[in-house]
Amino acid sequence: MAVLTDVERAEKDNLTKMERLENEALSFTANKLSRAITSAIKSGNVDIDAFMSAYTATYTNSMMVSWLLGQVHIIKQIDANIELSNAPIILAVDPVPFQEAIDALSSMIPADSKTYRQTEASMKLRAFTIANVSSLDAINRVKKLYEDALNEGQSRSEVLRNLDAYLEQVGIAEANPYWLELHYRNNMMTAYNAGRWTQIADNDLVEFLVYTSVMDDGTTKLCRELDGVAKPKNDEFWIEFYPPNHHKCRGTVSVLTRGQYNKLPSSKKSQYTKITISSMHENDTFSKEHQFRSSPLVSMQALPESLATSAQEYGLTNKVLSYSYEQSKSVIQEQINHAAKSRVSTAVLDKAIQETPELNPFKEKLAGTNLDDVDGILFGFDELDGGEWLPTLQYLVALDDKRTAVMLMAAFDKAEVYTVKHLTNSELAKLQAEFIQLENK
């Protein structure tokens, strides 16, 4: 069992570093949030962007640091000879929150593949969306108490004197940010484990994953059961139980080569095969504690339904897309260039026509249109069947004076059209107002 003992020792050190980083970053973030909300409410300004920009930048960059740190920890495990600095990560907050840490960690990571650049673009979009939604969630929690007090007859000056108490009550006060802490730690660990998967997914040296839990009084029965479980990297088990698996989950995965796995006792391997998706679901306690079902293995390309819904309700769609485009312009252009001479496949077009018969009269035109010869390109979102929002390039082909076809391609994944939709002029105008219009010539 020396193999797993060494892994556990290394992961304990990694998670200790991650927790220390979380604590320091949480302190910065809570400070920015409480100050922003106080300033926004005292000013009476309806537009809070000017007050929340420091908070959203801090939160966004915190998630990027966690994502990068997860990658560095996996790289260190895979290549023992890699030269990694042992110096502490400096979370400098001026002029850009945590930029020094991001630059330092980025320098340790091979980032020359298209897949990596696309994953980074997806992560930036996701982090920025989470930061903005959380800022509006937070200020709305405080505004409700503020407005309730005014409705009960308190004067504005009285209410403002109690603002610190309101921040404390809803868990946003700098001294005790319990609401922010839960939200924050969940997203930091999600980013951290997503970073680890970024370096695991396409690495042929990694054949097995082993679940590692922090074993203390705060560890759930679910994570105690999963601790030490080793399975092949491509086992469906990881699609459902890749961490984090619940609120404040501190679980992670480590990597094993086939040689390391083969050294494990046969009794342990037999034990691992008995722990399956079905066996975990059959246990009421494990099923109840398993709160997060969408793992980084399958969800990083799209915004989850709940986050997408909140972003839409808060009117953040264009803001998020504008940020993503500015941050990842070269990645988006690379995708456009790569797909320029391609066309929609026969299989995709036939399926689209079956679902939308209005496209059938234009089948020949759509089949013969190169993606560099369309009538426009939008950078926007496509709502998938499960409610998730996928960042997409939307290629517009005018069918007649009343209708337009839109051929959709993932912005940060395979450069191929995956579906074709039909839009009326009013539907197209709505998308053009909300999405980013790109140059295609």
Secondary structure, DSSP 4 states (H G I P E B T S, - for coil): -HHHHHHHHHHHHHHHHHHHHHHHHHHHHHHHHHHHHHHHHHHT-S--HHHHHHHHHHHHHHHHHHHHHHHHHHHHHH-TT-----SPPP---SSSTTHHHHHHHHTTS---SHHHHHHHHHHHHHHHHHHHHHHHHHHHHHHHHHHHHHHTT--HHHHHHTHHHHHHHTT--SS--HHHHHHHHHHHHHHHHHHHHHHHTT-TT--EEEEE---STT--HHHHHHTT-EEETT-THHHHHSSP-STT---EEEEE-HHHHHTS-HHHHHHHHH--HHHHHHSHHHHHH------HHHHTTSB-HHHHHHHHHTT-HHHHHHHHHHHSHHHHHHHHHHHTT----HHHHHHHHHH-GGGGGGHHHHHT--TTSSSEEEEEEEE-TTS-EEEEEEEEEE-SSSEEEEEEEETTS-SSEEEEEEEEHHHHHHHHHHSEEE---
